[in-house]
């Protein structure tokens, strides 16, 4: 038995009409079967969790579930965005934040929610990251995707492309890279190798395809390089991820959502972990959505959820 002494992790089941209850049940069952001793507090729809366990032919009374905090409403299992799903998701996340603030749990691991469901329930957040940031009074949390090869940290995330470009400033770049560098050090990466994506095609081609590299990105890299960071860039995003796969970099800095998400999901869809940085709490998550179309069909993989749990464990030992 592998025993993580005094570690308690909170799992929110996400949208009850999505795959969250199923992948959470699978992950908890896997860890229980492997006798990996972690105390879990599960938050969400008990009805949805019980149905998932029944479909998987596993017990809903696993020894590693220390407590189940139930938020149930009259759910219609039609597997699509709904105000009920958004309401349960919201209440679960709020409760998880409360438990962390009270030091009842060491980390929060979240199953996927639907942003549409959240909005239908009247909670106008961009997802977990923005909601948790609000609950902890953090103006701008940052989203990092981690896998076994490298991590990708986003300077901007849930912004329109037009708005994201306007936010790419020297000061913002320096702030985000410092946060990423500190995290890599905590994760035992000595002198982490950092590479910064260019914003424009071919990283601007020395001003031919845009001036953001010359005005904002390169000056930021020079400041950080003088500070002693092992950093290179800007590198065209059509090259940088290929080099990262070959273990050339530990951390890639993406300028906007799709620049980082598309290559990572293409390469490591079932392995990546969503990590929230720049915040006074530990939160990891799966790097995929609710997948309403396959919910309760025993088709969803729990690999991401298991990876998210183990990443949260590492962070809990900082």
C-alpha positions, 0 to 999 in steps of 0.5 A: 500500500502506498500511503500519502500521510495526512493528504486530503484531496477534494474532487468535484464531479463537474457537470452531472450530465457529462462524463465527470461522475464516470471518470471520477468513479473510475479514478477513485476505483483505480486508486482504491484497487491499487491500494494508494491511500489518499483521503478524498472528499467528493462533491457533486451529484450523488445520484449521478455518481451512483449511476456512474458506479452502477454502469461501471459495475463498481461499488459507490462505497469505496474506502478512499472516499472519506466524505461525500458532499451531495448537491442534487437537484431534479436532474433530467439525464438528457446529456446536454447543457442545462441550468441544473448542471450549471447550478450543481457545478457552481455549488460544488466548486464553491464548497471545494473552495470553502474546504480549502480555505478552512484547510480541510483539504490540501488540494482541489481536483476538478472534473469538467464543467460546461461553461454554457451550463454555468451561464444558464444557471446565471453564473457568468464565469469563463469556467473553473479558472475564473470562478475559483479566481473570484472565490479567492479574490484573484484577478487573473489566474493563469492556466498551464497544461502539464504532461510528462514531456513539457508544460505549456503556460498561457499568457492569456487564455479565455479571451477573444483573439483580438483582446488577447493580442492587446494584452500581450505586453512586456510587463504581462509576459514577465509576470507570467514567465516568473510564475511559471519559472517558480512553479518549475523550480517547485516541481524539482526542475533545476534551471528549467528550460523556457521557450517563448512562442512568437505571436505572429507568423514566423515570430514576426520575421523581424517586423515584417509580419507584425511588431509585437515580438520587437516591441513586447516579447523580445524586450521581456525575454531580455529582462528575464535572461539578464535575471538569470532565467534559462530562456529562449525565443520568440520561436515560431509556434509551428516549430516550438512544440516539435522541439518541446516533444524532443525534450528540448524545453521544460516550459513553453509560453503560449500567447493565447488559448489555441496557440497552446491548447491545440498542439498539446491536445493533439499530442497528449489529449489523454495525459495532460493536466490543467493546472491553475497558477498564480493563485494561493491554492492548489487546483488541477483538472482534466484537460478536456470537456464534459463530452455530453455525447458519451456520458454514462456509456463507459467510453470515457477514459479516466487517465487524465483524472488520475494524472490530475490527482497525482499532479495535485499530490506533487504540488501538495508536497511543495 
